[in-house]
Amino acid sequence: MRRRLFSALIAGLVAVLLPALSFAQWVTAKTDTLAGTAASERSTRFSVAVDATNRPHAIWSAGSSLVYARMDAGGWIAPIVLSQNDATYAGLAVVVVPGTTRPCVLYSRTPFGAPAGELLLAEWNGSSFDVRTLTADGVAKFGPAVAMDAGGAYHVVFVVQSAGEWRLRYLTNAPGFATDQLLAVGPLGAFGSGASPAIAVEPGGIAHVVYRGVGTSYRIHHAQNAAPGGATWSWEALISPNFEDTGADVEIDALGNVYVAASGADCDVCTRRTHIFQRPPGSAWNAPTPVVHSSGLTGPVLAVGPVGGAQVGGVQVALSEISGSLQTGRIFHAGSLTGWAPSLVVGNDHGTPSLAVDRFGTGHLVCTTGANTGVRNVLYLRSAGTPAGVDEVTPPVLTGWRASPNPFGEQTVLRRSDGAGTKADPGPAAPVLVVDLAGRIVRHLASTTASGGGGEYVWDGLGDNGREAPAGVYRIVVAGGGSGAATSARAMTVVKLR
């Protein structure tokens, strides 16, 4: 298991050198029916996530029930009903604790006859779900979204009304964080219950939220906290070429690139369009890139591969086709590795897609049939590419370099064993990463030389979040390291004693 997870990370680091993968080739996609009409009548909301073994987990509402299913070695398990015939569900999402197969389901549940619902989190204990209530205030909640950081802490955002204004509320259980905040960010406007926030979290705990806010017109706003778990948030409007924007999603890759997909209309009564924003670490937002299509594409759902950007899996988005204000029943897919050119996933009466990308760059999508005909099934589709469970090649060892001391207590230093590392031989190319045996990035290392290249790389035992990493075995991963290996990712093992 550990070998497969680590190999997948290495594949992500070097995939920028590979041709575009087949994840966009949905014409030969695998399709499973998760639930038929009798079980999924009025299914309206969906969410999908993939776990550390490359298998998908799905959640959907079916009338007055909330239903969960996952793929095991033998295929999809029989759907599990979390709650049935006693409530409505205003929002839901499934995430997987990083490096595990353990799902968590967030949902907003309003019992029949109650004025407002509460927010609940269901966590898999190995045989069933343990459910806990995150809020118990009787205040109406809209559009809840959830993300998990590298330590498995949840970060939740949703819309509430406070003192006559629509506000964003943020919850987290990360140690030392401000756990419950009303965010002071850009206004949500008179129709703030439809702000539809989305959330993503950097490895170090900085949360990023996108939502539909209002200025001179409705735009997608981006907000982030100044420090992990901090109560000071900054915000900005992301200006797309649209007349106004209606919905968005946000993702962050392991290198710190922030991606936003924003959909809206290009004039007051015109076609809806989707644009992709990217903000590299420490830089301003790049100009938005359009997903060019003959008719409108909206309802963006973003997903990133193991590293993202131009690497394994890249950045992907699932979209529903819109003609005027009517869904046509066709779902499209676009990605960074194919220049954001959309390709058809499935057509003829489908809708409400949810998308995730596994460590091989394969797309996993859950949607419904019957958006126009009423013949409703819950469908799962997997793009052409590496099947679930296929292992990869173990990465080569990083040669010509050493980490000393190793094992280490307080810090270890990576340097060339032959004393090189001069300007003529700059040494490893960025990124240089410390990775645990579950495949999670613990620390991004920077060169200690003034030029920022070559020289030596010091790991002081801390993670990117500033916390001490536990004792154990880690790997230092270098892209382009080793003699004559400028196009290879290589790794060495280090042992932290305390």
Buried (B, 14 or more C-beta within 10 A) or exposed (E): EEEBBBBBBBBBBBBBBEEBBBBBBBEEBBEBEBBEBEBBBEBBBBBBBBBBBBBBBBBBBBBBBBBBBBBEEEEBEEBBEBBEEEBBBBBBBBBBBBBEBBBBBBBBBBEEEEEBBBBBBBBBEEEEBEBEEBBEEEBBBBBBBBBBBBBBBBBBBBBBBEEEEBBBBBBBEBEEBBEEBBBEBBBBBEEBBBBBBBBBBBBBBBBBBBBBBBEEEBBBBBBBBEEBBBBEBEBBBBBBEBBBBBBBBBBBBBBBBBBBBBBBBBEEEEBBBBBBBBBEEEEEBEEBBBBEBEEBBBBBBBBBBBBBBBBBBBBBBBBBBBEEEEBBBBBBBBBBBBEBEBBEBBEEBBBBBBBBBBBBBBBBBBBBBBBBEEEBBBBBBBBBBBEBEEEBEEBBEBBBBBBEEBEBEEEBBBBBEEEBBEEEEBBBBBBBBBBBBBBBBBBBBEBBBEEEBBBBBBBEBBBBBEBEBEEEEBBBBBBBBBEEBEEBBBBBEBBBEE
